[in-house]
Amino acid sequence: MRICFALAAMLFIVPVASAAQQKASDVLKPPKKNISSSPITDRFALRVTYFAPSVDTQFRLDPDGGILTGTLLSAENTLGLDDKATQARMEMIFRITENNRMRVDYFKLARTGNQLVTGPIIFGNNVFLANDRVQTALEWRSLAFTYTRSVYRSDRFEAGVGLGVSFVEARARGAVVARNIREERSAVAGFPMLALDGTWRISKRWAFTGRGQRVSAKVNDFQGMVADYHGDIQYRWRGNFAVGLGYSKLRTNVDVVSSSFSGLYHQDVAGPEVFLRASF
């Protein structure tokens, strides 16, 4: 976690230092008269998205002690959670200088289930029996900060590389009301990530943007992978407003084996999105 917070601090310090090295007149220059407004020239952008993904989740909660393992569960098939979601997402982009950008995005996925189970399930320190009606809740939250620097930039194309850090919180809860048993686990982690992004201004009003960021690590009793991929095409119907269609995929594979907390969480979230983007 100390490494993640240090990375987060670096993401804010590096752009500020870069801006300080430039002339005041060079920072946040307004677009040139002959250059069309586009994601390449926007200094700030706020995007509000309607996201309708399919969800596939497998997870396991091990009993305390690190000796036994819990039952590997499909949240959708075994526990009756929806395999479709309708979510709102929000993203902000700050162009600190012409070639330096900071992106902040937030995502939350919360689902509940209520279903009879067909066999014994080891769920943390409790055991759910066949024909138990199990009430389940899964929550997933992520907040990501990503700094990218343009390695190529023109009126029509921009490509950047950078670093990001994603703070993730996962929470799982299961209960059998008839037998008065309940189990809840939660975990918080931070992941440093490598990032790539690109923009193509197709015409005066049309643009395509794409990005991807990913980390994969194995440290002591922890191994995991977090990835976020996105692409969209947008139409600028007014100087400061654009509408668009996109597709996003978020993948999380985390496996922890320790005496204090042990479990597994694999989740794929992928689907289309519609968004409104305001910028200047």
Beta strands, then each sheet from edge to edge (+ up, - down):
strand 1: 44-51
strand 2: 54-61
strand 3: 73-74
strand 4: 87-97
strand 5: 100-116
strand 6: 121-123
strand 7: 126-128
strand 8: 133-153
strand 9: 157-176
strand 10: 181-201
strand 11: 206-219
strand 12: 222-238
strand 13: 241-256
strand 14: 263-279
sheet 1: 3+ 2- 14+ 1- 4+ 5- 8+ 9- 10+ 11- 12+ 13-
sheet 2: 6+ 7-
end
